[in-house]
């Protein structure tokens, strides 16, 4: 059912938090039809969205699950998964907004039980953490001289986060200031980052409430779309418009690159869709070298002609012996 990361199910379905049951059903049916695997064969992204939509509907259409989801927010799975042999830990009336994470709440809870009194007897409690790739149950033993038992051996927890960059920031490198809890961290991102690149910030992850060791923070780079450049594997690609006469006679045209314009020689007789390569004018790679920029040519025609231009095109049509559809004469079933 739910995955390892908190999801805003209202956002998944595109409804408000005050949406009625009927509004949730309508949104679910619309999205389920849109992303159904039968209508998107082989589309893994659509399949993932279909599963996500079903997951959101499963929670929000169930009054009890929705109530806990609304009440506990990003900690709702841990609260639902919290149990004990004596009937469970009561979470009603707790303001989870005062805790930076569910682990902070558990840390405080353990401190209360570890100070003797009614909590000094031997008990076992469990809770679920969602910081790893799968939900994990950890068993807490109270009682004896060491209320934490052997849980000091539980390793620190790494944290995953995403950071969005523009093409310019990623190409040239940049620095970003991140707020991690109460701490402000400056992150240096080297030139040439791409979507999916990962940075490790050692010792900036979550603190284990048992061992007090701090894990690492892993930042995944996400590049914002660019209006002109796109990636084609390791290279960059773009599209340049040329006129019919430039396609026939050849031309020298200016082409933008990540670090300025360069001249591209268009040979005579090119076709629309033909690709030309500008070597070393693409993206930076980790070694500091540059990949290539692949330029796709697109022949565009003028939509409005002056009388002189029209006269020239009429003369060209009358004089030309070129037939672009000559091969169609041989087409048969």
LOKEZA-660901 format. One line per field, with one value per residue: residue in one letter; x, y, z of N, C-alpha, C in turn; residue number from 1. Coordinates in steps of 0.1 Angstrom, whole numbers. Atoms other than C-alpha are relative to their C-alpha. Layout:
<rs>
type <- A,...
nX <- X,...
nY <- Y,...
nZ <- Z,...
caX <- X,...
caY <- Y,...
caZ <- Z,...
cX <- X,...
cY <- Y,...
cZ <- Z,...
seq <- NUM,...
</rs>
This chain:
<rs>
type <- X,X,X,X,X,X,X,X,X,X,X,X,X,X,X,X,X,X,X,X,X,X,X,X,X,X,X,X,X,X,X,X,X,X,X,X,X,X,X,X,X,X,X,X,X,X,X,X,X,X,X,X,X,X,X,X,X,X,X,X,X,X,X,X,X,X,X,X,X,X,X,X,X,X,X,X,X,X,X,X,X,X,X,X,X,X,X,X,X,X,X,X,X,X,X,X,X,X,X,X,X,X,X,X,X,X,X,X,X,X,X,X,X,X,X,X,X,X,X,X,X,X,X,X,X,X,X,X,X,X,X,X,X,X,X,X,X,X,X,X,X,X,X,X,X,X,X,X,X,X,X,X,X,X,X,X,X,X,X,X,X,X,X,X,X,X,X,X,X,X,X,X,X,X,X,X,X,X,X,X,X,X,X,X,X,X,X,X,X,X,X,X,X,X,X,X,X,X,X,X,X,X,X,X,X,X,X,X,X,X,X,X,X,X,X,X,X,X,X,X,X,X,X,X,X,X,X,X,X,X,X,X,X,X,X,X,X,X,X,X,X,X,X,X,X,X,X,X,X,X,X,X,X,X,X,X,X,X,X,X,X,X,X,X,X,X,X,X,X,X,X,X,X,X,X,X,X,X,X,X,X,X,X,X,X,X,X,X,X,X,X,X,X,X,X,X,X,X,X,X,X,X,X,X,X,X,X,X,X,X,X,X,X,X,X,X,X,X,X,X,X,X,X,X,X,X,X,X,X,X,X,X,X
nX <- 8,-7,-14,-9,0,13,6,12,10,9,-6,-1,13,3,12,-3,1,14,8,10,-3,3,-11,-12,3,0,-14,-6,5,-5,-14,-2,2,-11,-13,2,-10,5,0,-14,-8,-14,-4,-3,4,15,3,-4,11,12,-2,1,14,7,-4,6,14,2,-1,9,14,2,2,-9,-14,-1,-1,-13,-9,2,-4,-14,-8,-11,-3,12,-3,-6,10,9,-8,-5,7,-7,7,10,11,-5,-4,11,-5,11,-2,-14,-3,-12,-6,-11,-11,-6,2,6,-10,0,11,-4,-11,6,8,-10,-5,10,1,-13,-3,5,14,9,-7,-12,1,-4,11,-5,8,-5,5,-5,-7,1,-12,-7,8,11,4,-8,5,-11,5,-5,1,-1,-3,-14,-9,-1,14,0,-4,-11,3,-11,-7,8,-8,6,9,-2,11,0,7,-2,-3,2,-10,2,-11,-12,-6,-6,-11,-11,-3,6,1,13,2,11,4,2,4,-4,-13,-1,-12,-3,-4,-6,3,-10,5,3,10,11,11,-4,-13,2,-10,1,-3,-3,4,11,13,7,-7,7,4,-6,-14,-3,-9,8,-2,-4,11,-2,8,2,2,10,-1,12,0,-5,9,-8,-9,4,-10,1,-10,-10,-1,11,6,9,6,-2,8,-7,10,-2,-11,-12,-1,-4,-13,-10,0,-7,10,-4,6,-3,-5,0,-9,0,3,-11,4,2,0,11,-3,12,8,4,15,6,-2,-14,-8,-14,-7,-10,-8,-5,8,11,0,-12,0,-7,-14,-2,1,13,6,3,14,7,9,10,4,15,3,12,4,6,15,5,-10,1,2,-12,-3,9,-4,-12,4,7,-10,-7,8,1,-13,-6,3,-1,12,-2,9,-2,0,13,6,-2,6,11,4
nY <- -12,-12,2,-4,-14,-6,-5,-8,7,-10,-5,10,0,-13,-5,-7,8,0,7,10,14,0,-7,9,11,-5,-3,13,7,-7,3,14,3,-7,7,15,7,4,-12,-4,12,-2,-13,3,-12,0,11,-5,-10,8,6,-11,-5,10,0,-12,3,10,-7,-11,5,7,-10,2,-3,-15,-7,1,-7,-14,-3,2,-5,9,11,8,14,5,1,11,12,1,10,6,12,-3,-7,-11,-13,-9,-12,-10,-13,-4,-10,5,-11,-5,8,-1,12,10,5,-9,3,13,-3,-6,11,9,-7,0,14,4,-7,7,-1,10,4,6,14,4,0,-1,-8,-1,-10,2,-12,0,-7,9,4,8,-3,9,0,0,4,-8,7,-8,8,3,-11,-6,1,1,14,1,-9,-9,5,-4,-10,-13,1,-9,-8,-3,-12,-4,-14,-4,-10,-4,5,-9,3,14,-1,-8,3,-10,3,-1,0,9,0,14,-2,-13,-3,-4,6,-4,12,-3,9,-2,-2,12,9,4,6,13,-1,0,-6,5,-9,9,-4,-10,7,0,5,12,-3,10,-1,-14,-2,-7,5,-9,-6,1,-9,3,-12,0,-12,-6,0,-11,-2,2,12,12,10,12,8,-9,-12,-9,-2,-12,-1,-13,-2,-6,-3,9,-4,4,15,3,-6,0,-13,0,-5,-1,10,-2,11,-4,-11,-10,4,4,1,14,0,8,3,0,12,7,2,-3,11,5,-5,-4,2,-10,8,-7,-12,4,-1,4,13,-1,-2,-13,-2,-3,9,-6,-6,5,-10,5,-11,0,-10,-8,-8,-13,0,-12,-4,-13,3,5,13,9,1,9,14,5,3,12,12,2,4,12,13,8,6,6,12,9,14,4,6,14,6,9,9
nZ <- 0,0,3,-11,-2,-1,12,-1,8,6,12,10,7,5,-7,-12,-12,-4,11,-4,5,15,8,0,10,14,3,1,12,12,1,2,15,7,-2,-1,8,13,9,2,0,0,-6,-14,-8,-1,-9,-13,-4,-3,-13,-10,0,-7,-14,-6,-2,-11,-13,-1,1,-13,-10,-12,4,3,-12,-6,10,-2,-14,-3,11,5,-10,-2,1,-12,-11,3,-2,-14,-8,-12,-5,-10,6,9,-6,3,6,1,-7,1,11,7,6,-8,2,13,6,-8,-9,-11,-9,-6,-9,-13,-6,-7,-12,-10,-6,-6,-13,-11,-2,7,12,-3,3,13,10,14,9,14,9,13,6,15,6,9,12,-4,-14,-9,-13,-10,-13,-11,-13,-12,-12,-3,-1,13,6,15,4,11,11,3,12,12,7,3,11,11,5,14,4,14,1,14,5,14,9,-2,-13,2,10,-6,-14,-8,-15,-6,-15,-4,-14,-5,-14,-5,5,14,6,14,8,13,11,10,13,8,-7,9,-7,-5,-8,-14,-9,-13,-10,-11,-14,0,1,-13,-12,-6,-14,-9,0,1,12,10,13,11,8,14,9,14,9,10,9,5,15,7,12,12,-1,-6,0,9,-6,-6,8,0,13,2,13,7,12,11,11,12,8,-8,1,14,3,-11,-7,-13,-10,-14,-8,-14,-8,-14,-4,10,14,10,14,5,15,5,14,9,2,-12,-2,-13,-9,1,-12,2,-13,-4,-9,-11,-3,-8,-15,-6,-6,-13,2,4,14,5,10,13,2,12,5,9,9,3,10,-2,12,-4,1,8,10,8,14,6,-4,7,14,1,-2,12,11,-4,2,15,6,-7,4,-12,-5,-13,-1,11,-4,-3,13,-1,-11,3,-11
caX <- 0,17,53,83,78,50,26,1,-29,-50,-25,-22,-60,-60,-87,-88,-85,-122,-133,-164,-165,-182,-155,-128,-146,-150,-113,-103,-124,-111,-74,-78,-92,-64,-35,-50,-24,-47,-48,-11,6,43,42,59,53,15,16,33,7,-21,-8,-4,-39,-53,-33,-46,-82,-78,-68,-91,-122,-119,-133,-111,-79,-86,-92,-59,-42,-57,-49,-13,-1,33,34,1,17,39,10,-12,17,25,15,23,15,-7,-29,-7,6,-21,-15,-48,-45,-8,4,28,35,59,82,107,102,85,118,118,85,97,129,108,85,115,128,95,94,131,127,112,77,49,72,100,86,96,75,80,68,71,69,74,99,97,132,145,135,111,90,110,98,121,116,121,127,121,134,167,197,198,163,175,188,208,192,223,236,208,227,221,194,202,179,169,159,156,169,158,183,180,201,224,230,237,260,281,279,263,259,226,216,195,175,179,159,174,206,215,239,256,259,283,271,299,295,278,252,223,189,195,230,234,253,262,262,280,265,235,208,186,198,190,171,190,226,225,246,236,232,240,218,216,205,191,194,164,168,140,129,146,127,155,179,171,192,198,217,250,247,225,200,181,161,170,147,160,143,137,164,189,181,186,217,233,239,259,236,240,233,230,251,253,281,273,265,286,284,270,276,244,254,233,205,196,162,139,147,183,208,241,267,286,314,324,295,272,271,299,309,325,360,355,352,322,298,283,253,230,212,180,171,135,126,100,81,71,34,32,51,58,48,85,90,59,71,104,87,64,94,112,82,79,116,122,124,127,99,99,72,87,91,54,47,60,39,15,-5
caY <- 0,32,36,47,84,107,115,143,122,153,166,133,134,171,179,201,189,197,176,155,118,124,148,123,96,117,128,92,78,105,99,61,61,85,63,28,4,-9,26,31,-1,-2,33,27,63,60,26,43,72,46,29,62,73,40,43,79,67,38,62,91,70,53,76,61,62,97,109,96,109,144,143,131,143,129,107,90,57,55,62,36,11,18,-12,-28,-61,-43,-26,0,35,62,91,109,146,148,179,163,198,204,176,178,142,111,100,132,122,86,100,121,91,69,96,96,58,56,78,51,51,34,31,13,-22,-43,-36,-38,-12,-10,17,20,44,54,68,37,20,-2,3,-11,-21,-13,-29,-8,-25,-6,-17,-26,-3,3,13,13,-23,-32,-4,17,-5,8,27,63,70,85,111,116,150,166,200,218,237,257,247,277,268,231,240,266,252,270,272,267,274,247,248,214,216,245,244,263,245,258,232,236,220,214,223,197,183,165,152,122,133,128,147,134,157,137,139,160,133,122,114,79,84,54,56,94,89,112,98,114,136,126,153,143,169,177,201,224,223,246,263,256,229,193,163,135,110,127,153,184,189,219,228,256,270,277,291,271,291,284,247,247,269,264,291,301,305,316,288,294,271,270,295,317,317,300,298,266,259,245,226,229,205,197,183,192,171,165,168,185,181,209,190,201,226,205,197,195,160,151,152,188,181,190,167,176,198,181,207,196,216,226,242,269,287,324,329,363,373,406,409,406,375,359,367,350,319,317,319,292,269,274,268,240,204,191,167,159,132,114,82,81,71,36,30,1,-21
caZ <- 0,11,1,21,17,27,-1,-3,-14,-19,-43,-61,-68,-74,-48,-17,19,23,-7,-3,-8,-42,-53,-43,-63,-94,-93,-88,-117,-141,-132,-131,-167,-178,-164,-167,-180,-207,-222,-218,-227,-218,-202,-168,-157,-164,-145,-115,-115,-117,-86,-68,-77,-64,-32,-26,-32,-8,20,13,6,40,67,95,75,62,97,109,77,83,121,120,86,75,107,101,90,120,144,127,129,166,188,221,238,263,238,221,228,229,205,208,217,209,189,164,150,179,167,139,131,144,159,180,194,201,217,242,248,257,280,299,303,312,344,366,381,361,331,349,343,314,283,245,221,184,159,122,105,69,63,46,14,33,65,95,129,159,193,224,258,290,324,340,342,305,293,257,258,227,206,208,180,156,129,120,94,60,45,9,-6,-40,-51,-83,-105,-137,-167,-160,-124,-133,-162,-144,-109,-80,-42,-24,12,27,59,77,109,128,108,76,53,22,-5,-34,-66,-91,-128,-151,-127,-145,-134,-112,-100,-63,-37,-3,27,54,89,78,79,108,143,156,189,203,192,188,156,127,92,58,36,-1,-25,-59,-86,-107,-137,-145,-182,-206,-235,-260,-249,-241,-233,-258,-237,-227,-254,-257,-286,-300,-330,-355,-381,-416,-447,-480,-498,-469,-472,-510,-512,-478,-452,-421,-391,-355,-330,-292,-270,-232,-232,-262,-299,-326,-364,-379,-416,-432,-463,-495,-500,-464,-454,-426,-396,-406,-376,-376,-348,-330,-313,-278,-275,-253,-216,-192,-180,-146,-162,-172,-209,-231,-249,-283,-293,-318,-340,-356,-387,-394,-427,-422,-450,-449,-442,-459,-491,-507,-543,-553,-532,-547,-582,-575,-561,-591,-615,-595,-596,-634,-640,-615,-627,-591,-580,-543,-548,-577,-557,-550,-587,-578,-548,-551,-527
cX <- 9,15,8,1,-14,-5,-12,-11,-10,6,1,-14,-4,-13,5,-1,-15,-9,-10,3,-3,11,12,-3,1,14,7,-3,7,15,3,-2,12,13,-2,10,-5,0,14,10,15,5,2,-4,-15,-4,2,-11,-13,0,-1,-14,-9,3,-6,-15,-3,0,-11,-15,-4,-1,10,14,2,1,13,10,-1,6,16,10,10,3,-11,3,7,-9,-9,8,5,-9,7,-8,-12,-11,4,2,-11,6,-10,4,14,2,13,7,12,13,6,-2,-7,10,2,-10,3,11,-6,-8,9,5,-10,0,13,2,-7,-15,-8,7,12,-1,4,-11,7,-9,6,-5,6,7,0,12,8,-8,-12,-4,7,-6,12,-6,7,-3,2,3,14,8,1,-13,0,5,11,-3,10,7,-8,8,-8,-8,4,-13,1,-8,3,2,-1,10,-5,12,13,7,7,12,12,4,-6,1,-15,0,-12,-3,-3,-3,3,13,0,13,1,6,6,-3,10,-6,-3,-9,-12,-11,4,14,-3,12,-2,5,2,-4,-11,-14,-6,8,-8,-3,7,15,5,10,-9,4,4,-13,4,-9,0,-3,-11,1,-14,0,5,-8,7,8,-7,12,-3,11,10,1,-13,-6,-9,-5,2,-9,8,-10,2,13,13,2,5,15,11,1,10,-9,5,-8,3,6,0,9,2,-3,12,-6,-1,-2,-11,4,-12,-7,-4,-15,-4,1,14,8,14,6,10,8,5,-8,-12,2,13,-1,9,15,3,0,-14,-5,-4,-14,-5,-10,-9,-5,-15,-2,-13,-3,-6,-15,-5,12,-3,-3,13,4,-9,4,12,-4,-8,9,7,-9,-1,13,5,-4,0,-14,2,-8,2,-1,-14,-7,2,-7,-12,-4,7
cY <- 12,-3,5,14,6,6,9,-6,10,6,-10,-1,13,6,7,-9,-1,-7,-10,-13,-1,6,-8,-11,4,3,-13,-7,7,-3,-15,-4,6,-9,-15,-7,-5,11,5,-11,3,13,-2,12,1,-11,5,10,-7,-6,10,5,-10,0,12,-3,-9,7,10,-4,-7,10,-1,3,15,8,0,8,15,4,0,4,-10,-11,-10,-15,-5,-1,-12,-13,-2,-9,-3,-12,3,9,12,13,10,13,11,13,5,10,-4,12,5,-8,1,-12,-10,-6,9,-3,-13,2,6,-11,-9,6,-1,-14,-4,6,-7,1,-11,-6,-9,-15,-4,-1,0,8,0,12,-1,13,-1,7,-9,-4,-8,4,-10,1,-1,-3,7,-7,10,-8,-3,13,7,0,-1,-14,0,10,10,-4,4,11,13,-1,11,7,3,13,4,15,3,11,4,-5,8,-4,-14,1,7,-4,11,-4,3,-1,-8,1,-14,1,14,4,4,-5,5,-12,5,-11,2,2,-14,-9,-2,-5,-14,0,1,5,-5,10,-9,6,10,-7,-1,-7,-12,4,-10,1,14,3,7,-6,11,5,-2,9,-5,12,-2,13,4,0,13,2,-3,-13,-12,-10,-12,-10,9,13,9,0,12,0,14,1,6,2,-10,3,-4,-15,-4,4,-1,14,-2,7,1,-11,3,-13,4,11,10,-5,-4,-1,-15,1,-10,-4,1,-13,-8,-2,4,-12,-5,6,2,1,12,-7,9,12,-4,2,-3,-14,1,2,14,2,3,-11,8,7,-5,10,-6,11,-1,11,6,9,13,-1,12,4,14,-3,-4,-14,-10,-2,-9,-15,-6,-3,-13,-12,-3,-6,-13,-13,-10,-5,-7,-13,-10,-15,-6,-7,-15,-7,-8,-8,-14
cZ <- 0,-1,12,3,1,-13,3,-9,-6,-13,-11,-7,-5,6,13,12,5,-10,6,-5,-15,-8,-1,-10,-14,-4,-2,-13,-12,-1,-3,-15,-8,0,0,-9,-13,-10,-2,1,-1,6,15,8,2,10,15,5,3,14,11,2,8,15,7,2,11,13,2,0,13,11,11,-4,-4,12,6,-9,2,14,2,-12,-4,10,1,-1,12,12,-2,3,14,8,12,5,9,-6,-8,8,-5,-6,-1,8,-1,-12,-7,-7,8,-2,-14,-8,10,10,12,10,8,11,14,7,8,12,12,6,7,14,12,1,-8,-12,2,-2,-14,-10,-14,-8,-14,-7,-14,-5,-15,-7,-9,-12,3,15,9,14,10,13,11,13,11,12,1,0,-13,-7,-15,-4,-10,-12,-3,-12,-13,-7,-3,-13,-10,-4,-15,-2,-14,0,-15,-5,-14,-8,3,13,-1,-9,6,14,8,15,4,15,3,15,4,15,4,-6,-15,-6,-14,-8,-13,-10,-11,-14,-7,7,-10,9,4,6,15,7,14,10,13,13,0,-1,14,11,5,15,10,1,0,-11,-11,-14,-10,-7,-15,-8,-14,-8,-10,-8,-4,-15,-6,-13,-13,0,7,0,-10,4,7,-7,2,-14,0,-14,-6,-12,-11,-11,-12,-8,7,-1,-14,-2,10,7,12,10,14,8,15,6,15,4,-12,-14,-8,-14,-4,-15,-4,-14,-10,-1,12,0,14,9,0,12,-4,14,2,11,12,4,8,14,5,6,13,-2,-4,-15,-4,-9,-12,1,-13,-4,-10,-9,-3,-11,2,-12,5,-2,-8,-9,-5,-14,-7,4,-7,-14,-2,2,-12,-11,4,-2,-15,-6,6,-6,12,4,13,2,-11,4,2,-12,0,11,-4,13,-3
seq <- 1,2,3,4,5,6,7,8,9,10,11,12,13,14,15,16,17,18,19,20,21,22,23,24,25,26,27,28,29,30,31,32,33,34,35,36,37,38,39,40,41,42,43,44,45,46,47,48,49,50,51,52,53,54,55,56,57,58,59,60,61,62,63,64,65,66,67,68,69,70,71,72,73,74,75,76,77,78,79,80,81,82,83,84,85,86,87,88,89,90,91,92,93,94,95,96,97,98,99,100,101,102,103,104,105,106,107,108,109,110,111,112,113,114,115,116,117,118,119,120,121,122,123,124,125,126,127,128,129,130,131,132,133,134,135,136,137,138,139,140,141,142,143,144,145,146,147,148,149,150,151,152,153,154,155,156,157,158,159,160,161,162,163,164,165,166,167,168,169,170,171,172,173,174,175,176,177,178,179,180,181,182,183,184,185,186,187,188,189,190,191,192,193,194,195,196,197,198,199,200,201,202,203,204,205,206,207,208,209,210,211,212,213,214,215,216,217,218,219,220,221,222,223,224,225,226,227,228,229,230,231,232,233,234,235,236,237,238,239,240,241,242,243,244,245,246,247,248,249,250,251,252,253,254,255,256,257,258,259,260,261,262,263,264,265,266,267,268,269,270,271,272,273,274,275,276,277,278,279,280,281,282,283,284,285,286,287,288,289,290,291,292,293,294,295,296,297,298,299,300,301,302,303,304,305,306,307,308,309,310,311,312,313,314,315,316,317,318,319,320,321,322,323,324,325,326,327,328,329,330,331,332,333
</rs>
